Amino acid sequence: MTIKRREPATDAGERAMLEGWLDYHRETLARKCEGLDDAQLRTASVPPSELSLLGLVRHMADVERSWFRRVLMNDDAGPIHYSDEDQDGEFHLTEADTWEVAYPTWQDEIAIARRNAARFGLDDLSKGRSRFTDKPFNLRWIYTHMIEEYARHNGHADLLRERVDGATGD
């Protein structure tokens, strides 16, 4: 499968622009993982870091869930890969952790995120609140934060992919 990336139109409205850039960054992370086997996807950057491409995908599944289910909808969906006892569980991989499980889990969370966001206007406040500030967020803030989150981690993904097989580029 070849992951296609689409940049938003240069004259798109605000919502289409935000959704377009978020999808672009989602697709970028998928492209960085494309063509690698599970062992390569589990390859950590450099000790002591456990950061890996598979860990990033698992992390972003939890991030999608957190913002678009727990915060936006006040849905009591628990974490997927981490716990109170292991706050970085998404990055603590074993041989049992596979792309075959991680990718569809991430894609399912993205689909739910899109459905939930479609119910809100950009200025509408979330039904849930931040666990850090106990404040609601408007959808515009959530979109902007998610673009930032993916962009930052896609920078990590660039370096991880180059370490795994030397591939560079977008």
C-alpha positions, 0 to 999 in steps of 0.5 A: 500500500502506498500512502498518499498525502494531500496538502490542503488547497491554498484557498481553503476555508479555515475548517478545511485548512485545519482538517486538511493539515491534520490529515496531511500529518496523519498521512505523513506518519503512516508514510514514515512507517510504510514498507517496514517490518515489525522489527524495524518499526520497533527499532528505538532511536538511541539509548536510553530512549525507547522512541520508535516508529511503532511507539509513535503510532501507538502514542498517536492512537492514544492522543487521538482518543484523548482529545477527540473522545475524552476531551471533546465528547467527555467520553469515558474511553480509557487509554489504549496503551498506557496506564496509571502504572505505566504512563509511557506504555505506548513506547514500552514495546514487546515482540507481541506489539505489531503493526497489524494491531497498531495501525488499525487501532490508530485508524479507528481512533482517527475515524472516531475523531473525524465523526466526533469533530463533525458534530462541532463548530470551530468555536464550540467548546468541548464537553470534557475538560483538560486533565491538566487545567480543568478547562474546556477547549474549542475545536479550533484549539484541538485541531491546532494542537493536534497539528502541532503534536503530529508535526513534532512527532513527524520530525522524530519519525524522520530521524527514526526512519533514517536510522532504520533504513537510511530513507530520507525525505518527506 
